[in-house]
Amino acid sequence: MKRYFILGGGIAALSAAKAIRETDKSGLIVMLSGESAFPYYRPALTKQLLGSVSAADIAIETAAWYDAPGRDIVTLNGRTVSAINVEKKTISLKDGNVFTYDKLVYALGARCFIPAFEGSDRPNVIAVREMTDAIRVRELAKSSRNAVVIGGGVLGLEAAWSLHQGGLTVSVVEFDARVMARQVDADTSEQIARAMKDHGVKLYTCASAVRLDDTGLHLKDGRSLPADLVIVSAGIRANAEIAAAAGIRVDRKIIVDEHMQTSAPDVYAAGDCAACGISYGLWPEAEAMGRVAGVNAAGGDAAYRAQTPPVHFAGFGLDINA
């Protein structure tokens, strides 16, 4: 019986597990996740930032689903991977446990990038990546009047809209000359900017933060914004350090071929931590990469074809598909 270990608890990891079980009906499948929750729909975090949904409410599959007869996917949540050894085929955990694998899928995702500015480590600065981050925002929002969102991409604007709906006075700081510059054309960006203004959300473009203190967030051009709460949505950085330490080829992200094979034998990578050509860090992309990794890990033959997934944004009275 083959031993398949999957590192991660996101959509890439779950898609890999599903594909492995479809291809190999009897192998041992173990998912190791740093989060305490089962895989959930992560994009909902910024869409419902001040809502009351829990990880269970947006779970992709129920807890019982993993244990169903014929599926038997072992889930070890709340476990932190500290190292892998590709020669010995072992996985070491922070708690001291060591597991041996036959096939490994590395799907540890990414973390949010926090721009360097003075005060970025203050407790009222949050980058929303996990459910625990959303819970922190909800708690801080209860005692906040003014919020600043750093980043005018889709997730940043979703967070800004949610905070505005929650009754906070919101400002958005965008380094580029327009919002959602990577996803939409200039006319659509202008339409979004007008809608933000109509709802009382201030937009600062070509702007960057240099300092956060008790008086507010101070921008490079000298302007200051009241900021009880700061949400950072400035992109992601791949969690590829463990792979790099194991000698796997990494260039910002783990380099994989069209089969999601890394430079190490029997090690595959998928999701936000992996790159096969251009990578956008989007949910459909991670799901597809995970499936390809799982099929091939289990002895099948699947190839990944990079695509440009559609972008959807709903907020400020707009519903945009691009």
Backbone bond lengths (Angstrom), bond angles and torsions (degrees), N, CA, C in turn:
res aa  C-N    CA-C-N  psi(-1)  N-CA   C-N-CA  omega(-1)  CA-C   N-CA-C  phi
1 M - - - 1.466 - - 1.522 109.88 -
2 K 1.320 116.35 123.55 1.459 120.67 -179.36 1.521 110.80 -73.84
3 R 1.323 114.60 148.44 1.463 121.21 178.89 1.530 108.82 -109.91
4 Y 1.319 115.01 111.67 1.464 121.37 178.58 1.522 108.44 -103.78
5 F 1.316 116.29 123.88 1.456 120.54 175.49 1.527 109.03 -115.30
6 I 1.318 115.05 134.75 1.456 121.63 -179.44 1.526 107.90 -120.34
7 L 1.311 116.12 122.37 1.458 121.24 179.54 1.520 108.94 -95.34
8 G 1.337 116.54 116.23 1.451 120.24 -179.83 1.517 111.90 127.29
9 G 1.333 114.86 159.71 1.461 119.96 -178.80 1.511 112.90 -133.23
10 G 1.319 117.39 27.72 1.459 121.68 178.51 1.512 111.73 -100.93
11 I 1.321 116.09 -165.85 1.460 120.64 -176.81 1.523 111.88 -67.82
12 A 1.330 118.20 -33.50 1.469 119.80 177.92 1.525 110.36 -64.33
13 A 1.320 116.13 -43.39 1.465 120.79 179.47 1.518 111.43 -63.81
14 L 1.326 116.79 -46.00 1.459 120.26 -179.18 1.524 111.35 -66.20
15 S 1.324 117.52 -40.41 1.464 120.59 178.52 1.523 110.83 -63.29
16 A 1.336 116.13 -37.29 1.464 120.00 177.36 1.519 110.48 -64.56
17 A 1.333 116.59 -43.50 1.462 120.58 -179.92 1.528 111.13 -61.89
18 K 1.326 116.31 -43.50 1.464 120.21 179.36 1.525 110.95 -62.50
19 A 1.330 116.21 -43.38 1.463 120.04 -178.21 1.522 111.67 -67.93
20 I 1.311 117.01 -37.14 1.467 120.03 177.08 1.518 110.30 -62.46
21 R 1.341 116.56 -46.14 1.459 119.01 -178.13 1.530 111.79 -66.38
22 E 1.309 118.09 -34.24 1.464 120.63 176.83 1.523 111.06 -65.58
23 T 1.340 116.55 -31.10 1.462 121.40 -175.85 1.520 111.97 -92.27
24 D 1.328 116.64 -37.21 1.469 122.28 179.62 1.527 107.40 -123.55
25 K 1.325 116.13 109.22 1.470 121.03 -174.68 1.525 113.79 -78.06
26 S 1.326 118.40 -14.01 1.462 119.34 -172.52 1.523 115.12 -122.45
27 G 1.313 118.91 -9.67 1.458 120.56 -176.94 1.523 112.74 -66.59
28 L 1.328 115.86 155.18 1.460 121.54 176.05 1.531 108.44 -79.70
29 I 1.322 116.94 123.99 1.463 122.20 177.66 1.519 108.44 -116.05
30 V 1.332 116.05 123.18 1.463 121.40 179.26 1.522 109.19 -125.41
31 M 1.336 116.41 124.94 1.453 122.08 175.34 1.528 108.95 -104.16
32 L 1.325 116.22 125.13 1.461 122.44 178.38 1.523 108.71 -109.25
33 S 1.317 117.06 115.64 1.467 121.25 -176.08 1.522 110.81 -123.87
34 G 1.317 116.03 139.62 1.455 120.80 177.12 1.511 113.26 -75.18
35 E 1.335 117.31 -21.01 1.461 121.02 179.24 1.527 109.83 -86.35
36 S 1.318 115.70 153.36 1.455 120.49 179.84 1.521 111.77 -79.96
37 A 1.329 116.83 -18.35 1.468 121.70 -177.44 1.524 111.18 -91.25
38 F 1.324 115.54 157.86 1.453 121.19 171.89 1.533 108.35 -73.02
39 P 1.331 118.04 159.37 1.467 120.02 -178.58 1.529 112.56 -50.13
40 Y 1.315 115.60 132.70 1.463 121.20 -177.74 1.526 109.90 -132.36
41 Y 1.321 114.72 169.78 1.460 121.03 -177.24 1.523 109.19 -77.77
42 R 1.307 116.09 91.14 1.465 122.58 -173.08 1.530 114.18 -60.30
43 P 1.358 120.46 -36.48 1.469 119.74 179.66 1.527 114.13 -58.63
44 A 1.333 117.03 -19.10 1.467 119.77 -179.40 1.526 112.10 -71.01
45 L 1.322 117.78 -16.28 1.463 120.18 -175.23 1.518 112.34 -61.66
46 T 1.329 117.55 -46.40 1.467 118.82 179.64 1.524 111.58 -81.41
47 K 1.325 117.05 -27.35 1.467 119.56 178.67 1.530 111.56 -66.82
48 Q 1.325 115.98 -32.73 1.464 121.15 -178.21 1.532 110.07 -126.62
49 L 1.328 114.95 48.60 1.450 120.39 -170.92 1.525 113.42 -58.94
50 L 1.331 116.60 -41.57 1.464 119.92 -179.12 1.526 112.16 -102.58
51 G 1.321 116.03 17.65 1.462 119.66 177.84 1.519 110.90 -79.48
52 S 1.305 115.51 -168.44 1.466 120.50 -178.48 1.519 112.30 -115.11
53 V 1.340 117.51 11.49 1.461 119.83 -177.44 1.519 110.88 -68.51
54 S 1.308 115.41 144.45 1.463 122.30 176.27 1.521 108.77 -106.11
55 A 1.321 116.21 173.52 1.462 120.29 177.32 1.528 110.62 -60.69
56 A 1.320 116.95 -35.67 1.468 120.64 178.96 1.530 111.15 -65.88
57 D 1.339 116.67 -34.76 1.465 120.88 -179.73 1.523 111.81 -64.15
58 I 1.335 116.66 -32.66 1.468 119.94 -176.66 1.533 111.12 -112.89
59 A 1.330 115.99 20.20 1.468 120.20 178.37 1.524 110.11 -62.49
60 I 1.307 115.73 140.40 1.470 120.27 178.80 1.526 109.77 -70.89
61 E 1.303 116.00 -41.38 1.465 122.43 175.83 1.531 108.18 -133.89
62 T 1.315 116.69 152.17 1.462 120.06 178.08 1.524 110.41 -72.57
63 A 1.324 116.32 163.57 1.460 120.69 178.31 1.531 110.76 -59.89
64 A 1.340 116.50 -36.83 1.467 120.76 -178.82 1.521 112.29 -67.86
65 W 1.316 116.87 -25.96 1.469 121.37 -177.54 1.529 111.17 -58.07
66 Y 1.324 118.10 -40.35 1.462 122.02 -175.31 1.526 112.27 -67.00
67 D 1.327 116.47 -28.36 1.471 120.84 -176.80 1.520 113.44 -96.10
68 A 1.304 117.46 1.40 1.466 120.33 -176.24 1.526 110.88 -60.48
69 P 1.337 117.36 144.13 1.468 121.00 178.43 1.527 111.29 -54.75
70 G 1.317 115.59 134.81 1.452 120.64 -179.29 1.520 113.03 87.55
71 R 1.339 116.36 -8.95 1.477 119.51 178.50 1.522 108.90 -109.18
72 D 1.313 116.28 -59.97 1.472 121.59 171.54 1.530 113.33 46.89
73 I 1.318 116.22 58.59 1.472 121.35 175.91 1.523 107.53 -99.26
74 V 1.317 116.57 118.41 1.458 121.75 -179.11 1.530 108.80 -79.82
75 T 1.317 116.79 127.39 1.459 121.11 179.39 1.526 109.74 -116.41
76 L 1.312 116.00 120.34 1.454 122.03 176.99 1.523 106.86 -113.43
77 N 1.335 115.83 94.05 1.454 121.25 -177.15 1.527 111.07 -88.96
78 G 1.320 115.44 160.02 1.461 120.06 179.96 1.509 113.32 68.47
79 R 1.320 117.14 27.74 1.463 121.60 -179.53 1.531 109.21 -114.38
80 T 1.317 116.75 134.17 1.454 121.93 -179.11 1.518 110.63 -107.99
81 V 1.323 116.30 122.46 1.463 121.60 177.72 1.518 108.74 -79.67
82 S 1.329 116.47 131.10 1.464 120.39 -179.82 1.523 113.04 -106.05
83 A 1.335 117.56 -26.75 1.468 119.94 -178.95 1.519 110.26 -166.33
84 I 1.318 114.53 156.39 1.458 120.94 169.68 1.526 107.85 -129.92
85 N 1.319 115.73 149.25 1.460 121.55 178.13 1.527 106.71 -122.58
86 V 1.316 116.71 108.81 1.464 120.34 -173.43 1.524 111.88 -77.12
87 E 1.328 117.88 -18.55 1.461 120.02 176.57 1.528 110.51 -78.67
88 K 1.317 115.90 -46.03 1.466 120.44 179.75 1.528 112.51 -86.10
89 K 1.326 116.22 -10.34 1.468 123.10 -177.43 1.528 111.06 58.11
90 T 1.319 115.24 53.33 1.455 120.38 179.31 1.525 111.07 -123.84
91 I 1.320 113.80 154.97 1.460 122.64 175.71 1.519 106.97 -122.87
92 S 1.315 117.18 124.81 1.461 121.30 178.54 1.517 109.50 -106.15
93 L 1.329 115.97 135.15 1.453 121.65 178.86 1.523 110.56 -104.08
94 K 1.311 115.23 159.14 1.458 121.24 179.88 1.523 111.61 -61.83
95 D 1.348 116.68 -28.68 1.468 119.94 -178.88 1.529 112.85 -81.60
96 G 1.336 116.90 2.78 1.453 120.76 176.93 1.510 115.40 99.50
97 N 1.322 117.85 -13.57 1.461 120.62 179.25 1.524 110.56 -70.97
98 V 1.336 115.40 147.37 1.459 122.20 178.14 1.525 108.15 -130.66
99 F 1.334 115.97 131.55 1.461 121.35 179.13 1.535 109.33 -119.69
100 T 1.321 114.50 150.67 1.462 120.74 177.13 1.526 109.22 -110.46
101 Y 1.302 116.53 134.04 1.467 121.12 -177.59 1.527 111.47 -118.58
102 D 1.326 114.96 158.09 1.462 121.25 167.46 1.521 109.82 -97.52
103 K 1.333 115.23 -41.37 1.464 121.88 176.50 1.527 108.24 -132.67
104 L 1.319 115.98 140.13 1.456 120.93 -176.99 1.524 110.21 -126.93
105 V 1.331 116.50 132.87 1.463 122.06 172.72 1.519 107.52 -113.79
106 Y 1.311 116.03 116.71 1.465 123.02 -178.58 1.529 107.50 -93.55
107 A 1.326 116.70 109.70 1.463 121.46 -177.72 1.530 109.66 -137.31
108 L 1.327 115.46 53.40 1.465 121.01 -176.16 1.522 113.60 -83.91
109 G 1.320 116.80 5.62 1.455 120.36 170.86 1.511 114.58 67.10
110 A 1.331 115.07 -142.53 1.461 121.22 -175.17 1.517 109.46 -147.09
111 R 1.292 115.76 169.61 1.463 122.75 175.13 1.520 108.37 -120.69
112 C 1.304 116.12 159.66 1.460 120.46 179.71 1.522 110.74 -73.71
113 F 1.320 115.23 142.49 1.460 121.45 175.80 1.525 109.41 -86.32
114 I 1.319 116.39 129.77 1.457 121.85 177.43 1.531 107.93 -109.86
115 P 1.330 118.61 112.84 1.467 120.41 178.69 1.523 110.49 -58.19
116 A 1.312 115.08 149.57 1.463 119.81 -178.81 1.523 110.27 -79.50
117 F 1.314 116.43 110.15 1.455 121.30 170.65 1.527 108.10 -146.93
118 E 1.304 115.87 152.21 1.456 120.57 -178.16 1.531 110.09 -61.80
119 G 1.309 115.80 127.53 1.457 119.94 -179.29 1.514 114.03 92.37
120 S 1.323 117.47 4.68 1.473 120.09 -179.43 1.522 112.40 -66.56
121 D 1.332 116.57 -15.52 1.461 120.68 179.83 1.527 112.80 -95.26
122 R 1.331 117.33 7.58 1.459 119.86 178.72 1.529 109.85 -68.11
123 P 1.325 118.26 151.71 1.474 120.97 -175.11 1.521 114.71 -66.29
124 N 1.328 118.53 -15.54 1.470 120.42 178.79 1.516 112.44 -93.38
125 V 1.345 116.96 13.23 1.466 122.48 174.53 1.520 107.78 -107.93
126 I 1.325 116.62 119.01 1.464 120.68 -174.07 1.528 110.69 -134.63
127 A 1.313 116.00 134.18 1.458 122.26 169.59 1.520 106.79 -106.22
128 V 1.304 117.53 124.40 1.467 121.57 -172.70 1.520 110.61 -89.58
129 R 1.315 114.72 108.44 1.465 120.80 178.39 1.528 111.58 -127.06
130 E 1.337 116.17 -32.80 1.456 121.19 -177.64 1.519 110.38 -125.98
131 M 1.314 116.31 167.98 1.457 121.28 -179.75 1.526 111.13 -59.28
132 T 1.320 117.08 -36.10 1.461 119.59 179.18 1.527 111.13 -61.78
133 D 1.325 117.67 -32.62 1.463 121.32 177.43 1.525 110.52 -66.99
134 A 1.329 116.29 -43.41 1.464 120.56 179.05 1.525 110.81 -62.61
135 I 1.320 116.66 -38.82 1.466 120.56 178.78 1.526 110.57 -64.21
136 R 1.318 117.06 -39.69 1.468 121.06 176.85 1.523 110.73 -62.27
137 V 1.328 116.82 -42.60 1.466 120.54 178.91 1.525 110.02 -60.58
138 R 1.318 116.71 -44.82 1.471 120.89 -179.01 1.526 111.17 -59.65
139 E 1.318 116.68 -41.03 1.459 120.17 -179.99 1.517 111.30 -67.73
140 L 1.332 117.38 -44.74 1.461 120.78 -179.73 1.520 111.83 -67.39
141 A 1.332 116.31 -33.85 1.468 120.26 -178.33 1.524 111.94 -63.23
142 K 1.330 116.88 -26.48 1.465 120.72 -178.81 1.524 111.83 -62.67
143 S 1.325 116.53 -29.32 1.464 120.16 -177.97 1.531 111.76 -114.47
144 S 1.337 116.66 18.27 1.466 121.23 -178.18 1.523 111.54 -114.01
145 R 1.321 115.44 147.63 1.466 121.30 175.33 1.523 111.00 -112.79
146 N 1.336 115.99 -35.69 1.461 121.16 -175.59 1.524 110.95 -120.36
147 A 1.321 115.33 129.25 1.461 120.78 179.39 1.520 110.11 -123.56
148 V 1.319 115.26 144.68 1.468 121.25 174.75 1.523 107.92 -122.49
149 V 1.325 115.87 132.96 1.460 121.25 174.58 1.517 107.51 -108.36
150 I 1.326 116.75 122.35 1.462 121.46 176.36 1.518 107.42 -95.09
151 G 1.325 115.83 109.31 1.458 121.11 -178.75 1.510 111.73 122.98
152 G 1.318 116.67 120.43 1.458 121.34 -178.22 1.511 113.69 -108.62
153 G 1.338 116.15 34.16 1.459 119.91 172.72 1.519 110.04 -85.50
154 V 1.323 117.15 -169.75 1.462 121.17 -177.16 1.527 111.56 -59.07
155 L 1.328 117.09 -50.10 1.463 119.89 -176.56 1.521 111.47 -66.54
156 G 1.325 116.96 -38.58 1.454 119.80 178.45 1.515 112.15 -63.60
157 L 1.327 116.24 -41.90 1.465 119.88 -179.68 1.524 111.24 -71.76
158 E 1.331 117.21 -33.52 1.469 119.24 174.58 1.524 110.09 -62.95
159 A 1.328 116.30 -42.05 1.463 120.13 178.35 1.522 110.60 -64.40
160 A 1.331 116.91 -42.44 1.465 121.14 179.98 1.527 110.71 -61.75
161 W 1.312 116.95 -42.50 1.464 121.55 179.72 1.529 110.71 -64.67
162 S 1.331 116.35 -42.41 1.458 120.69 179.60 1.531 111.00 -64.44
163 L 1.325 117.18 -42.87 1.464 121.40 178.55 1.523 110.85 -64.53
164 H 1.332 116.56 -39.97 1.463 120.98 177.71 1.531 110.56 -62.93
165 Q 1.324 116.03 -43.94 1.461 119.72 178.37 1.527 111.26 -64.17
166 G 1.327 116.49 -25.66 1.459 120.91 178.56 1.514 113.31 -81.95
167 G 1.323 117.05 2.34 1.453 121.02 174.92 1.514 115.89 94.19
168 L 1.325 118.50 6.00 1.453 121.06 178.69 1.527 110.86 -86.57
169 T 1.318 116.19 151.67 1.458 121.88 171.04 1.524 106.89 -82.22
170 V 1.335 117.21 123.43 1.463 120.87 -168.67 1.526 112.14 -120.74
171 S 1.322 115.41 138.65 1.463 123.14 171.66 1.518 108.54 -124.74
172 V 1.322 116.64 145.21 1.464 121.99 177.44 1.521 108.70 -118.07
173 V 1.330 116.18 128.31 1.464 122.52 178.75 1.527 108.11 -109.82
174 E 1.323 116.37 118.75 1.466 121.69 -177.32 1.525 110.08 -121.91
175 F 1.334 116.33 128.07 1.467 121.45 -179.10 1.525 111.91 -67.40
176 D 1.322 116.31 -35.17 1.471 121.79 -178.82 1.533 109.88 -76.56
177 A 1.335 114.26 176.63 1.465 119.34 -179.47 1.520 112.40 -81.32
178 R 1.342 117.94 -10.40 1.460 120.82 -179.58 1.517 109.96 -154.70
179 V 1.326 116.28 160.71 1.461 120.99 -179.79 1.524 110.65 -79.11
180 M 1.302 115.55 153.87 1.473 123.55 178.59 1.523 112.06 46.97
181 A 1.329 115.43 41.83 1.464 120.57 -175.84 1.527 112.93 -63.42
182 R 1.332 117.49 -27.77 1.464 120.32 -178.70 1.522 112.70 -83.94
183 Q 1.323 116.34 -13.45 1.466 118.63 -173.86 1.530 114.46 -110.88
184 V 1.322 117.45 -30.42 1.471 119.75 -172.74 1.516 110.64 -132.11
185 D 1.332 115.60 165.56 1.458 119.76 179.05 1.528 110.82 -79.38
186 A 1.325 115.07 174.35 1.465 120.79 -175.01 1.522 112.23 -62.59
187 D 1.329 116.93 -37.88 1.470 119.46 -179.49 1.526 111.45 -64.23
188 T 1.339 116.18 -40.68 1.466 119.90 179.33 1.522 110.52 -68.49
189 S 1.329 116.38 -38.50 1.457 119.61 175.93 1.523 111.02 -59.12
190 E 1.313 116.42 -41.85 1.460 120.72 179.68 1.523 110.81 -66.25
191 Q 1.319 116.17 -37.71 1.465 120.48 177.55 1.534 110.15 -61.48
192 I 1.328 116.29 -42.84 1.462 120.36 179.04 1.525 110.19 -65.09
193 A 1.329 116.38 -42.92 1.465 120.63 -179.64 1.528 111.24 -60.74
194 R 1.333 117.14 -40.74 1.470 120.71 178.47 1.522 110.55 -65.09
195 A 1.333 115.93 -41.72 1.466 119.73 179.93 1.526 110.77 -65.00
196 M 1.316 117.42 -38.00 1.461 120.79 176.81 1.530 110.11 -61.36
197 K 1.321 115.80 -45.62 1.470 120.41 179.67 1.522 110.98 -62.24
198 D 1.323 116.44 -40.93 1.463 120.58 179.90 1.523 111.68 -61.13
199 H 1.328 116.88 -29.00 1.465 121.42 -179.85 1.531 112.34 -95.27
200 G 1.324 116.22 6.54 1.456 119.35 175.90 1.509 115.24 82.07
201 V 1.326 117.25 14.55 1.466 121.20 177.52 1.525 108.44 -94.94
202 K 1.317 116.90 121.03 1.460 121.18 -177.32 1.522 110.70 -82.66
203 L 1.331 115.48 140.13 1.453 121.37 -179.48 1.525 109.61 -120.22
204 Y 1.340 115.46 129.70 1.454 122.13 177.54 1.528 107.83 -119.30
205 T 1.326 117.26 107.77 1.466 121.19 179.89 1.525 110.38 -98.29
206 C 1.321 115.52 166.07 1.476 122.00 -176.36 1.530 109.20 50.73
207 A 1.312 115.90 41.62 1.464 121.59 -173.24 1.522 110.56 -129.48
208 S 1.311 115.29 151.54 1.462 120.60 176.35 1.519 109.76 -147.66
209 A 1.319 115.07 149.80 1.471 121.38 -178.28 1.526 110.27 -84.70
210 V 1.329 115.55 142.36 1.463 120.13 176.00 1.527 111.76 -120.34
211 R 1.349 117.38 -23.90 1.458 118.66 -177.77 1.526 110.89 -160.04
212 L 1.315 114.54 140.53 1.466 120.90 172.46 1.526 107.69 -122.52
213 D 1.330 116.23 126.22 1.454 120.36 176.06 1.527 108.90 -140.13
214 D 1.298 116.37 -168.60 1.467 120.12 -176.51 1.527 112.75 -65.61
215 T 1.332 117.28 -18.23 1.470 119.78 -179.35 1.517 112.78 -90.08
216 G 1.332 117.88 -14.04 1.457 120.41 178.30 1.513 113.02 140.91
217 L 1.327 114.71 -168.69 1.469 121.92 178.51 1.523 108.51 -97.73
218 H 1.320 116.50 124.27 1.459 121.97 -176.28 1.527 109.43 -103.09
219 L 1.325 116.31 128.97 1.449 122.23 -178.11 1.523 111.31 -93.53
220 K 1.322 115.06 163.26 1.469 121.50 -177.55 1.517 111.84 -61.40
221 D 1.349 116.97 -31.84 1.468 119.99 -177.66 1.530 112.94 -83.40
222 G 1.333 116.49 3.91 1.455 120.15 175.74 1.518 115.06 101.00
223 R 1.323 117.54 -12.94 1.464 119.84 179.21 1.528 110.17 -74.19
224 S 1.331 115.17 152.21 1.463 121.32 178.63 1.518 109.85 -126.71
225 L 1.324 115.70 138.72 1.462 121.12 -178.20 1.523 109.37 -120.15
226 P 1.329 118.43 134.90 1.470 119.64 174.63 1.529 109.29 -62.39
227 A 1.311 116.72 133.78 1.471 119.69 -173.63 1.522 111.42 -149.38
228 D 1.319 115.49 93.72 1.463 119.73 171.74 1.524 110.57 -79.74
229 L 1.321 114.77 -26.59 1.458 122.45 -176.55 1.526 108.40 -140.55
230 V 1.332 117.02 132.25 1.463 121.59 179.25 1.527 108.71 -123.96
231 I 1.326 115.45 122.14 1.466 121.24 175.69 1.521 107.98 -104.97
232 V 1.321 117.06 126.91 1.458 121.35 179.99 1.526 109.42 -103.86
233 S 1.333 115.44 124.35 1.461 121.15 176.75 1.524 107.46 -134.88
234 A 1.330 114.64 75.01 1.467 120.81 -171.12 1.520 112.10 -121.71
235 G 1.313 116.52 35.38 1.453 119.87 177.69 1.521 113.18 95.71
236 I 1.322 115.54 -179.00 1.462 121.86 -175.32 1.522 111.11 -129.73
237 R 1.315 114.44 162.73 1.465 122.46 174.40 1.523 107.74 -129.98
238 A 1.309 116.69 131.39 1.466 121.74 -175.87 1.522 112.02 -64.19
239 N 1.326 115.70 140.50 1.466 121.96 172.70 1.527 108.35 -84.70
240 A 1.327 114.98 74.25 1.463 120.75 -173.86 1.521 112.91 -111.88
241 E 1.336 117.57 3.74 1.459 120.53 -174.67 1.529 113.00 -62.63
242 I 1.315 117.24 -39.76 1.466 120.31 -179.58 1.524 110.46 -65.30
243 A 1.326 116.38 -38.65 1.468 120.25 177.21 1.523 110.39 -65.58
244 A 1.323 116.64 -44.39 1.465 120.23 -179.60 1.528 111.11 -62.10
245 A 1.319 116.93 -40.71 1.471 121.23 179.50 1.526 111.60 -64.96
246 A 1.329 116.13 -25.56 1.469 120.75 179.44 1.530 111.86 -85.57
247 G 1.339 116.44 -0.34 1.456 120.01 179.01 1.510 114.53 89.75
248 I 1.326 116.99 8.17 1.462 120.97 177.58 1.525 108.90 -78.08
249 R 1.296 116.94 141.82 1.463 121.33 -176.70 1.528 110.99 -65.45
250 V 1.331 115.18 124.01 1.458 121.71 -178.88 1.523 109.26 -135.38
251 D 1.319 116.47 134.90 1.453 122.44 171.58 1.531 106.64 -136.19
252 R 1.328 116.11 84.17 1.459 124.29 -169.55 1.527 110.35 70.81
253 K 1.325 116.79 -51.06 1.458 122.04 173.10 1.520 108.78 -119.22
254 I 1.328 115.31 166.70 1.462 119.91 177.52 1.520 108.28 -72.48
255 I 1.310 116.17 127.36 1.458 120.69 -178.53 1.529 109.68 -81.90
256 V 1.331 116.19 124.72 1.467 121.59 178.69 1.521 109.62 -128.27
257 D 1.333 115.57 158.75 1.462 119.31 174.32 1.529 108.89 -91.72
258 E 1.312 117.47 -171.18 1.464 120.65 -176.06 1.524 113.11 -66.59
259 H 1.330 116.59 -14.41 1.467 120.73 176.90 1.527 111.49 -95.67
260 M 1.304 117.60 5.85 1.468 125.50 -177.37 1.525 111.98 68.39
261 Q 1.325 116.70 18.65 1.454 122.55 177.53 1.527 109.42 -78.88
262 T 1.334 116.60 131.92 1.460 120.51 175.69 1.526 109.12 -86.61
263 S 1.322 115.88 -173.51 1.465 119.85 178.31 1.524 112.22 -75.08
264 A 1.342 117.14 -9.15 1.467 121.23 179.46 1.529 110.21 -99.75
265 P 1.312 118.51 137.34 1.464 120.69 178.51 1.520 111.96 -59.26
266 D 1.329 116.07 137.89 1.471 123.24 175.31 1.524 113.81 65.10
267 V 1.320 117.41 15.95 1.465 121.57 176.23 1.517 108.94 -119.45
268 Y 1.325 115.26 122.72 1.460 122.49 178.81 1.529 108.37 -114.15
269 A 1.310 116.84 158.86 1.461 120.59 177.72 1.522 108.68 -139.42
270 A 1.327 116.04 148.02 1.464 120.30 -176.83 1.519 110.33 -155.82
271 G 1.320 115.14 156.09 1.454 120.76 175.93 1.517 112.73 92.16
272 D 1.324 115.98 -156.47 1.462 121.72 -173.70 1.523 113.87 -66.17
273 C 1.322 117.75 -14.76 1.468 120.24 -179.99 1.522 111.83 -89.98
274 A 1.341 118.18 -6.24 1.461 121.86 -173.38 1.520 111.51 -118.56
275 A 1.325 115.40 155.44 1.462 120.74 178.98 1.520 110.23 -134.91
276 C 1.326 114.89 126.08 1.458 122.22 173.08 1.527 105.42 -129.23
277 G 1.315 116.33 86.79 1.458 120.06 -171.10 1.521 109.09 78.65
278 I 1.317 116.45 -141.34 1.465 121.37 179.68 1.527 109.31 -76.74
279 S 1.323 116.19 131.56 1.461 121.57 179.89 1.522 109.06 -122.48
280 Y 1.340 116.94 129.32 1.456 121.43 -176.40 1.532 113.40 -101.47
281 G 1.317 117.53 -9.83 1.456 120.59 179.74 1.514 112.95 68.36
282 L 1.335 117.13 35.86 1.455 121.18 -177.57 1.537 110.46 -108.59
283 W 1.316 114.75 156.38 1.465 122.02 -176.26 1.541 113.55 -55.65
284 P 1.343 120.28 -51.74 1.472 119.57 -178.40 1.524 112.43 -60.78
285 E 1.306 116.21 -34.32 1.453 121.61 178.64 1.530 110.61 -64.87
286 A 1.328 116.72 -47.15 1.461 121.12 179.39 1.527 111.14 -62.99
287 E 1.322 116.41 -40.07 1.458 120.93 179.29 1.522 111.04 -61.97
288 A 1.337 116.62 -44.06 1.465 120.99 -179.69 1.522 111.14 -67.82
289 M 1.311 117.13 -41.83 1.462 120.47 179.39 1.526 111.02 -63.56
290 G 1.325 116.36 -40.88 1.455 120.37 179.26 1.519 111.78 -61.95
291 R 1.316 115.32 -42.54 1.467 118.85 179.91 1.527 111.28 -62.64
292 V 1.320 117.47 -44.69 1.466 121.26 179.75 1.526 110.31 -62.57
293 A 1.332 116.30 -42.57 1.466 119.74 179.01 1.526 110.91 -61.44
294 G 1.329 117.14 -42.79 1.449 120.90 -179.21 1.517 113.19 -65.25
295 V 1.314 116.35 -45.05 1.473 120.60 179.33 1.515 110.67 -58.37
296 N 1.334 116.00 -47.56 1.462 119.51 -176.79 1.521 112.71 -72.50
297 A 1.324 117.24 -34.34 1.466 119.85 176.76 1.522 110.50 -61.26
298 A 1.337 116.34 -33.80 1.465 121.39 -178.03 1.528 112.78 -88.45
299 G 1.325 117.31 8.69 1.458 120.52 175.75 1.505 115.04 96.07
300 G 1.326 118.02 5.13 1.454 121.15 177.63 1.520 111.73 -83.58
301 D 1.307 115.46 -168.41 1.462 120.13 -178.76 1.519 108.60 -138.40
302 A 1.309 116.26 102.88 1.462 121.35 178.76 1.522 108.48 -136.91
303 A 1.310 115.77 148.79 1.460 120.91 -179.72 1.524 109.72 -126.58
304 Y 1.303 115.66 142.13 1.470 121.77 179.73 1.519 109.81 -93.35
305 R 1.306 114.91 134.53 1.461 121.16 175.97 1.520 107.85 -118.65
306 A 1.323 115.42 114.68 1.461 119.52 -178.52 1.520 110.53 -63.78
307 Q 1.317 115.68 136.15 1.451 122.01 178.65 1.521 108.78 -132.77
308 T 1.320 115.65 165.06 1.455 120.43 173.27 1.519 107.34 -101.49
309 P 1.327 117.67 99.12 1.469 119.80 -176.47 1.526 110.82 -65.28
310 P 1.320 117.66 150.27 1.464 120.53 177.07 1.519 111.00 -66.68
311 V 1.311 116.00 152.28 1.456 122.30 179.42 1.521 109.25 -112.85
312 H 1.327 115.89 132.45 1.461 120.42 179.12 1.516 109.38 -123.72
313 F 1.325 115.91 133.06 1.456 121.15 175.68 1.520 109.07 -135.08
314 A 1.335 115.16 128.66 1.449 121.09 176.38 1.516 108.86 -126.75
315 G 1.307 116.01 120.28 1.462 120.30 180.00 1.508 111.38 171.17
316 F 1.317 116.66 159.36 1.464 122.87 -179.28 1.526 111.94 55.95
317 G 1.354 115.20 32.67 1.454 119.40 179.09 1.514 114.47 80.97
318 L 1.318 117.36 6.93 1.464 121.48 -178.45 1.525 110.97 -112.49
319 D 1.309 115.81 155.40 1.462 122.63 173.57 1.527 106.00 -138.13
320 I 1.331 115.93 100.35 1.470 121.45 -170.60 1.517 110.54 -113.89
321 N 1.318 115.61 130.79 1.457 122.77 173.55 1.531 107.86 -120.95
322 A 1.314 115.82 126.38 1.467 119.00 -177.79 1.530 110.57 -135.75
